[in-house]
Each structure stands twice: as C-alpha cells, then as structure tokens.
Amino acid sequence: MSETPPNTLQYRFDGPEDAPVLILGPSLGTTWHMWDRQVPELSRQWRVFRFDLPGHGGAPAHPAGSVAELADRLLATLDAAGVQRFGYAGCALGGAIGIELALRHPERLASLALVAASPRFGTADEFRQRGVIVRTNGLDPIARTSPERWFTGSFAAAQPAITEWAVQMVRTTDPGCYIAACEALAAFDVRAELGRVGVPTLVLVGSDDQVTGPAEARTLVAGIRDARLAVVPGASHLVPVEQPAAVTDLLTHHFATAWQQPYDTGQTALPSLAAVPVPVPAAPQPVPVAEIAPAAVPADAPAPADRYETGLKIRREVLGDAHVDRALAAADDFSGDFQDFLTRYAWGEIWDRPGLDRRTRSCITLTALVAGGHLRELAFHTRAALRNGLTPDEIKEVLLQAAVYCGVPAANSAFRVAQEVIQEETTPAE
C-alpha cells in the first residue's frame, strides 16, 4: 500500500520483488479488486501492480480530467516506486490509459493488453450527460444500473453477492472524480493514432459486451500493427470478473510470449502473439482467438488546429455533438458562411478566451438569452450549462436574478423552457 500525494495514485504490489512488473488498470467505477481473481496466478511470474482511479476505492479525491493526466499520474507513481519498464493490462478506462501510454511513452511499455476497450468510448454527449445525471442525482442511479452494463443477465442472477459488490463499489465512489472521469472519456478519441501503437497487444472482449463489444475490439485490432483478438464467450463488460479463468490464461500467455525488450538494448522482441498459437484456456467453454489483418498505418496527425477547428471542438464540448451535427448538416449556400463565422468567432475566439471559465460564461449567456427573449437558444444553452458544471439549483438562481433585471414575463417563459430541459437531462434512464 502507499501514501498518495495529489499527483500520484493509490496502489499496491503483489508478487516477488525481483520479478518483472505487470500493471492491472481498473474500469470506471471499479477498484483494483476487480482483478482479485487474476492476481494469484499472475503474481507467480510477475510483480503485479494495481492502482485505484482518483476517488475510487477510498483513494483521495483529486479529480483528473483527461486520460493523459491519469497516465501522467500513473507514471509519477511508478517513478516514485522505482518502476521503469512494465507490462500493462487495462479494462475500459484502464485500457484507455494503456493506449495513452503506448502512444506517448512507448519506451516504458513492454507489452499491452486491452480489455473491454475502445479507441473512442461511445459519444462525448453520452458521457457528458452521465456527468450531469451524477451531479444532479448523485451516483445511486448509476450504481443501481451498473450490473446491467457490466454482467450478463445469467451471471447477475446466479451471483447476487458479486452483483451487490458492484453496486456498492460504484455507490462509494467520489462523485466529483466520477464526473471528471466521464469528461476524460468524453474527450478520448485515438482512432487516427492507433497505427502508432508499437508494442505487442492483446485485445480481449466479452462476446456479450454491450458497452465496448466485439465491434470496438475489432477496430483496435485493425488499427494496431501487432495485435491479436480474443473473444470470451458468455461474458459482458467486466469480463475479468465474469470469466476469471479464461482472462487469466489469456493474459498469462500473452505477457509470457510477447514481452518486447527495451529499445536501447538492440534486441528484438520475443516472439509476438501474432506468430504463436494461443492455447484454449481451461474454461467451461473454449475461448476463440482470431487474428485480424492490421489496417494500413493512417496518415500523420493533422497540423495544429486553426480558429475554426478550435471553435468546433469547444462548440461540440459545450452544446454536444448531436446539436452541432444538426446545425452543420442544415447549413447551405445561404447559411454556411454564418455557421463558419459562428464557429470561428463565438466559439473559437470568445468561448476560448482564458478570462472566464465555462461555468461563468454559461451564467452570462443564460441571462443574455432571457433578456433577448431567445427561448430556442435558451434551451440549447440550458443543456450546455448543465454540461459545463452548473447544477439545476444554480440555473434557478441565474433565472431568478434575470427576473429582477430582465423582467418577470421574460423569466417566466425562461423558467418553463429551462425546467423542461433540466427534467430531460437529469432524469436517469430506466
């Protein structure tokens, strides 16, 4: 166990001190205990390092707003522990951290396993709305529905103790850290960069995963040059919990046969998993493992963004992809120049200025829209204010303030519009 400064992560070691280090990264809403059933076998050959995300599992609540920041905190933790080179297996958000390490710090990584992972997790709108729900209702609605996302129905029914453990694990997470992690996943998109992942990679997914399923896994395998796919039957999103024996066997084989040597030794990697047949794990059902031909390496990353690209990014973050896509799709020869102007000037210039944070800009925008009677735009920006971190109570205070200075009739109409949007955005899905 460890002391945990703000720039590092809570962690623990298992296994012999002189063995190579293998890191196991958790999913959003879970703790390092999601890997408990892999540790006894893995720690025979490796010094297993597990960590908790900020605010998870009793870890200090120091939110991290991007996957890159989580990767940096992990590296700072490893530096403090004297670990320079390691293998890495991560589940979902933990997998995103693994991809980040492979892209930005390949010299540290010997081998990689991505479990229930994706180069882009759903849509940014989905994760930002989840943050709105948590900010408004707390984590209980997310906790109660977690078993449906994480496990197959048959497993949840047969394992009520594990199902309750999953609910409590989410319920005891710090809400602010959970929201920050949602923001990190909303912004994560490495689809164009997968060709730069240069370490041997196992992509492992449950056949019944409805969150990041086989389609997302195949996208990873197609984009990463040295990657193999393992689909575990009868498992959903938390496949290490639902099918522990199959996952343990696959990880053991991968890290034993695909451990790339450091760059500066002049040695080549040990035989890649792509050239070694993967044995069928000793599980109730066989685990099919299939190789998919890698896609061509994508072109180099685009040049630094101009004001339009900056504005488009901010516009999507504040208003949501769906809204922006509709606005751009509706643009024609008559309105296209206005959409370009709006994106460059309002979003690429004004909303990008450092003098005010986005919460404050949302407060000002709501007031201005009430004053002008722009109710349609008020609906858009009420939704944006929730995503920018304002609570329903804070939006109510903004509208009450506007009632004093903009007039009661204007505020009366604004309250009706805002109430409808807030109810829609903050009501958890059944």
Disulfide bonds with the S-S distance in Angstrom:
none
